[in-house]
Amino acid sequence: MPSQAEENYLKAIYHLGKQGCLSVNTNAVAKKMNTKASSVTDMLKKLAEKELVNYIKYQGVCLTDEGKRTASNIIRKHRLWESFLVEKLNFSWNEVHDVAEQLEHIKSQKLINELDVFLNFPTHDPHGDPIPDKEGNVQKSQKIFLSQINPGVSCSCAGVKDSADNFLQYLDKNNIALGTNIQVIVKEPFDESLILKINHSTLTISKEIANNIYVKIN
């Protein structure tokens, strides 16, 4: 079975390669893993020996079918644990990532399957990211950025692109969470900032913030 370090690399390649479907270069992996390119090359050779990746020097790396299954299972565990921490242990959505990073390496598949049942088979984690099923399938959802919504249109928060602590804390402070109903009142032509109606109050946000909030039109 892959080591914890190997699992982290597989997960990084999965994300960089759009669910493992595309080849990625070693520099991108090194940046994602915050390490040297030479260290990445050594790890990719190990993963290739285990038939978890296809790696060709100077051409990049992609996941094999087994590598995709392994990576999606790690992500499945991570997002189920995030859901558990928020729903059952009263963690806020900005507190769960680091804890889930530790829990995702638990090997017991029975534990994860029972956790899925216990949570009533959630399809998305607390940040709106899809949870792969046992076969590694990911449910696609129709969501767009809040910045794309026209004035007068009502929508609801469906997730975030940026899950950094300070951004999630900003959203909490302004009562924006998954499922929150939002109406765009005004889009400023000058800087494309938005004036929103949330519940019975108004909030002005920048284009940058709007580009980090996913919504579904109601």
N, C-alpha and C positions, 0 to 999 in steps of 0.2 A: 504494500500500500504506500502511496506517496507520503513523504514527510510533511510536516507543517510548512516548511519553507517551500517545498515543491508545490503544495496546494496553493500557496499565495501567488506563485508565478503563474500557475494555470489560470487562476482567477483573473489575474492582471491581463493575460493574453486574451482571455474570453471577452473581457470588457473592451480592450483596445481593438479587437477584431470583430466588433459588432456581433456578440454572442458566438464568437469563435469561427465565424464564417469567412473572415478575411485574413490575409497574411499581414503581419506587422514587423517592423524592423527592430533590431536589437536596441537602438538608441531610445526608441519610444518605450520599450520595456524597462530599460535602465532608468529613464525619467520617472516612470510610474512606480518603480520599486525603490527609487531614491538610492541607487547604487551605481557602480562602475560598469561600463559595457563589458569589460573583461570578465567580471563576475557573472553577468548575464549569460555570456557565451558558455561558461563552464556549466551553469545550471541547465541551459538548453540542451547541451550534449547529454547530460544525465537523463533529462526528460525524453530525449529522442531514443536513448537506449531502452527506456521503459515503454516505448511506443505510445507515448502520450502527446508528442508533438512531432511535426515534420519540420526539420530545421536544415536549411542550406545556407552555408556561409555566404555573406554579402547579399543574400536574397530574402532573408527574413524567416519568420516562423509562423506556423499555423497549428491549430490543434487537430489531432486525429479524432476519429469518432469516439474512441475511448477517452481521450483528453477532454472532449466536449462534455461527455457524460459526467466525468469527474468534476469538472469546473462548475457545471450547472447544479450538481448536487451540493457543492460547497456553498454556492450562492443561495440555493433553496434553504439550506440550514441557516445561513446568516439571516435571511429575511424572515423566516419563521421565528427565530429567536427574537428578532426585533419586534415582531408582532406580539409575541408572548410578553416581553418586557413592558411594552406600552399598555396592552390590554389587561394583563393580569397582575403586574407588579407596580403599576402606576409610575413607570419611568416616563419622562417627557421625550418627544421625538428627537431632541438634540442630545440625549444622554445615552442612546442605545447602541450606537455604532461600535464604539470601542469594546463594549461588553460582548456584543455579537461576534466581533472579530476573534475573541477567545473561544466562544462557545461553538463556532462553526467548525472547529477541528475535532469535535467529539465524533468518534467513529461509529457509534451504535446507530444503525439504520432503523432498528425497531423504535428507538427513542424518538427519532425524527418523524417517523410515520405516525406514532401515537400523539406526538405534539401537534401534527397536522390535524388529526381527528379532534383532539381537545380544543383546538382553535376554530373548529368547524370549517376547515379547508379554505383558508383565506387565499384570495387571488393576488392581493397586493400588500406590500408592507406599509408601515406607518408613513413612509415618505412618498407613497404612490408608485413605487417600483414593483413590477410584476414578479410573482413568486413562481419559479419553475415547478411543474408537477413532478411526480416520481419518474416519469419518462424523459424529463428534461424539456418538455414543451412549455413555451411561454405564451400566455394569453395576450394578444395584442389589444391595445386600447386606443380609442380615438380621442386624443388630447392635443391641444395646441397651446402656445404660449399666451399668457394674458395680454401681452403687447399686441397680439393679432386681433383682439376683440374690438369691435366698433362700439362707439357710444350708443347707449340705449339697450345694448344686449346684456342679458343676464347669463351668468355661468356659475360653475362651482369649482372649487380648488380640487385638482385631481392629482397633485404631486408637486415635487420641486426638482429642479435641475441641480441646484446647489444645495447640498445638505450640510454645509459648514455650520458649526455651532452658533456663530454670531448671526448668521442669516435665519436659522430656525428660531433663535431667541427673538429676533426682530419680528418675525411672523407671529409668534406667541404673544408678544407685547401688543400687537395690533389685531389680535383675535382672528388670525387667519390660520386655518387648519384644514386637513382633508375634509371635503364635503361642505366647507363654508360657502354660502351663497354670496356672490359678488356681482354687482352691476356697475358697468363702466358708464359714468355720467359724462365726462369730458376727456378728450384726448387733445393735449396742447400741441398745435402745429409746430411751435418753435423747437421744443426738445422732446416731443412725444411722451412727456410725462402724463400720468393718468390721474383723474379724480374718480375715486371709487365710492360706491355706497355699500357698506357692509353692515348688515342688520339695520340699525337706525342711526348710524354715524357715517361720516365721510372721512376719507383718507386719501392723501395725495402721495403717489409713489413715482419713482423715477423709471425711465425706460429700462435701465439695467435690472431693477428689481422685477419689473414686469416680464423681462426675458428669462427669469429664473423660476417663474411660477407656471405650472401646467394647469390648464382648466378644461372642463367639458362644458359645452353650451347646454343650458337647461332646456 
